[in-house]
């Protein structure tokens, strides 16, 4: 009876070890998948960041250009408060009053 009992214990140990091995394998797989997903998200965010920086660059250049155009316009605009009127009364007729007729 003693031999039978120790055999049963050994079987149980083997089964437990196998179960643990499978669980550890599953856990490692999950961790790997999680890491892969995070890496993909990171790559995607990096790409988005790069394209947004490019867009900001373009918009900054456009803003500089438009500021220069506005400065040049203000120098020759017959109405001193042209831009102020446009800002305080954002209506089409305010803009029209700035334009030469």
Number of C-alpha atoms within 10 A of each C-alpha: 6 7 8 9 10 11 12 12 12 12 12 12 12 12 12 12 12 12 12 12 12 12 12 12 12 12 12 12 12 12 12 12 12 12 12 12 12 12 12 12 12 12 12 12 12 12 12 12 12 12 12 12 12 12 12 12 12 12 12 12 12 12 12 12 12 12 12 12 11 13 12 11 13 15 10 9 16 12 13 12 12 17 17 11 16 17 12 9 12 11 11 9 11 17 15 11 13 17 12 7 5
